[in-house]
Amino acid sequence: MKAYTTEEWIEKYLDGNLNEQELREFHDKRKNDPDFDRLCSEQIKLRNEWKKAGQLHQTRIEVAGAIRKEKNRKKKILYTWAAAASILLIVSISGVIFWNGNPDIQPSVVHQSKERDTTIYQPISPQYLDAEEKASYGTADSLILLGPSQNQECHTSHFIVFRWKPAPNDSTKLVIKRIDNDTIIFEQKIGPGELHYIMKKGSLPVGEYAWHLQNDYNQAQFKVTTVKKDPQ
């Protein structure tokens, strides 16, 4: 089998790019290596979450587009009514000035003109955004740190999978600090569209940590511990 890293091997399995021999070796590895099997299970779960997040994001885009179209349509109707009302008001005022400046015109004609004016005017109600439109405009997707979080314990002998959503649009950094002295001890570049980073075993010493993505205020805390041995 070709020499793959653990991450590449799992990715090729999830993408269906392993041949028969590589697939047999992959399944044997899962049976015989609990850490490898656990990492595979996490990646499968993560892949399913990506699909759900992508579907939700697409639905939100479609709903926001429909709301924008409806808002533009209401604005056009409002502007049309306002323009029509302005024209009618100008015509009405011009008619009143004309009749007042010509005393020879019979009062009955003036009375008929007033009746036409009262039937032409239509009240124009102000246009307001409804609650759904107010909630949908000016908001952006907030970054969610999926794990590790809430002081989750991670063993030094295990991989640590850092996960978040949605994927960043631009390059950023994964930053890890020690909680006791607020010192940055690890930084890793994260590319656009990436949703996770897998840290190798033993990369962090025992301790309490906080992590976040650069330029975002959200952070999550976790612990690194050693595996406790069962008493003999």
Buried (B, 14 or more C-beta within 10 A) or exposed (E): EEEBEBBEBBBBBBEEEBEEEBBEEBBEBBEEEEEBBBBBEBBEEBBEBBEEBEEEBEEEEEEBEEBEEEBEEBEEEBEEBEEEBEEBEEEBEEBBEEBEEEEEEEEEEBEEBEEEBEEEEEEEEEEEEEEEBEEBEEEEEEBEBBBBBEEEEBBBEBBBBBBBBBBBEEEBBBBBBBBEEEEEBBEEEBEEEBBBBBBEEEEBEEEBBBBBBEEBEEBBBBBBEEEEEEEE
